[in-house]
């Protein structure tokens, strides 16, 4: 079985939590499935879950280089130099990242409101980027954008390989196979 979830902001990427926070169990009724990869509690978007260990490994393991596409709201106005640095790869504390696909985009029309909303500041511009990674380090997109002076305000995973959100609303589940 392969299940797609549009993980809402503030949800832990696990099925249980002793502190009473929202988890995948609040949204995924299917039993015996496990996340193929992770999204931080403060990230949103496509999370794939499966009961097939080999498929989970193929989707999540960076050795398989499944591209992961993110739509990212950043604080500031991206310069050509900042975008180029992201494309070439940036040096993080745990080493250099692989080159990434990066493009400046308009705010997506399909975007849902976040709860709670991203803090709006009249004096600080923001912008949207689409970033495609072929590796999956902890908080990598956030660390990469910060490294080029563009802190991440909102992070939404749009796709994993050929699997896409495709109109799946926050908290909604779709059985793919």
C-alpha positions in Angstrom: 0.0 0.0 0.0 1.2 3.5 -0.8 -0.6 6.5 0.8 -0.1 10.2 0.2 -0.8 12.7 3.0 -0.7 16.4 2.8 0.9 16.9 6.3 -0.3 20.1 7.9 1.9 22.5 9.7 2.5 21.6 13.4 2.1 17.8 12.9 4.8 15.4 14.1 6.0 12.9 11.5 5.4 10.0 13.8 2.3 8.1 15.0 2.6 8.6 18.7 3.6 11.4 21.1 3.7 11.4 24.8 3.3 15.2 25.0 -0.1 15.1 23.3 1.0 16.9 20.1 -0.7 16.2 16.8 0.7 13.2 14.9 0.2 11.2 11.7 -2.3 9.1 13.6 -4.7 12.1 13.6 -4.8 12.0 9.8 -3.9 8.5 8.5 -6.5 5.8 9.2 -4.6 3.1 7.4 -2.8 0.7 9.8 0.7 -0.7 9.3 2.1 2.1 7.2 5.2 4.0 7.9 6.6 7.3 6.6 9.0 7.0 3.6 11.1 10.1 4.6 10.3 12.8 7.1 9.0 16.4 7.2 9.8 18.6 10.2 6.9 19.6 12.5 7.0 23.1 11.0 7.0 21.9 7.4 4.0 21.0 5.3 3.1 19.0 2.2 3.5 15.7 0.6 4.4 12.8 2.9 4.4 9.2 1.5 3.6 6.3 3.7 3.8 2.6 2.9 3.7 -0.9 4.3 6.3 -2.0 1.8 9.8 -1.9 3.3 11.6 -2.0 -0.1 9.5 0.8 -1.5 10.0 2.8 1.7 13.8 2.4 1.3 13.7 3.3 -2.4 11.7 6.5 -1.7 13.6 7.7 1.4 17.2 6.6 1.0 19.3 9.4 -0.5 21.3 6.7 -2.4 18.4 6.3 -4.7 18.4 10.1 -5.4 14.6 10.5 -5.7 14.1 14.2 -6.4 12.1 16.1 -3.8 10.5 19.3 -4.8 9.8 22.1 -2.3 8.0 25.4 -2.6 9.6 27.8 -0.1 8.7 31.2 1.1 11.9 33.1 2.1 12.5 36.3 3.9 14.2 38.8 1.6 14.6 39.3 -2.1 16.8 36.6 -3.7 19.7 38.0 -5.6 21.0 36.2 -8.7 24.2 35.4 -6.7 22.1 33.7 -3.9 20.2 31.6 -6.4 23.4 30.6 -8.1 25.0 29.6 -4.8 21.9 27.4 -4.1 22.1 25.9 -7.6 25.8 25.1 -7.2 25.4 23.7 -3.6 26.3 25.5 -0.4 28.7 24.6 2.4 26.8 23.6 5.6 28.3 22.5 8.9 28.0 18.9 7.9 29.6 19.4 4.5 28.7 20.7 1.1 25.3 20.1 -0.4 24.8 18.6 -3.8 23.7 21.1 -6.5 20.0 21.9 -6.4 17.4 22.9 -8.9 16.3 26.4 -7.9 14.0 28.9 -9.5 12.3 32.1 -8.2 8.5 31.7 -8.6 5.3 33.6 -7.9 3.3 32.5 -4.9 1.5 29.4 -6.0 -2.2 29.8 -6.9 -3.0 26.4 -5.3 -1.5 27.4 -1.9 -3.7 27.1 1.1 -3.6 29.4 4.1 -1.3 28.3 6.9 -2.6 27.9 10.5 -1.1 29.8 12.2 -0.3 32.3 9.4 3.3 33.2 8.7 4.2 36.5 10.4 3.8 39.4 8.0 6.2 42.3 8.2 5.5 45.4 6.0 9.2 46.5 6.0 10.7 43.1 5.1 10.0 41.6 1.6 9.5 37.9 1.0 9.8 35.8 -2.0 9.0 32.2 -3.2 11.4 29.6 -4.6 11.0 26.1 -6.0 13.9 24.0 -4.9 14.6 20.4 -6.1 17.0 18.3 -3.9 18.4 14.9 -4.6 19.6 14.4 -1.0 17.7 14.6 2.3 19.7 16.0 5.2 18.0 17.2 8.4 16.4 20.6 7.8 18.4 20.9 4.6 16.3 23.4 2.7 16.1 25.7 5.8 19.8 25.5 6.4 20.6 26.1 2.7 18.4 29.2 2.4 19.8 30.6 5.7 23.3 30.0 4.4 22.6 32.4 1.5 20.9 35.0 3.6 17.3 34.0 2.9 15.7 32.5 6.0 12.8 30.1 5.3 9.4 31.3 6.4 7.3 28.5 5.0 8.2 25.2 3.5 5.9 22.9 1.5 7.0 19.7 -0.1 5.2 19.5 -3.5 6.6 16.2 -4.9 8.7 13.2 -4.2 9.9 11.6 -7.4 6.8 11.3 -9.7 4.4 11.6 -6.7 2.8 15.0 -6.3 0.3 16.8 -4.1 -2.0 17.3 -7.0 -4.8 19.1 -5.2 -4.6 17.1 -1.9 -5.7 19.5 0.8 -4.0 19.8 4.2 -4.7 16.7 6.3 -6.2 14.9 3.4 -5.1 11.3 2.5 -5.0 9.6 -0.9 -4.4 5.9 -1.5 -2.1 5.7 -4.5 -1.6 1.9 -4.6 
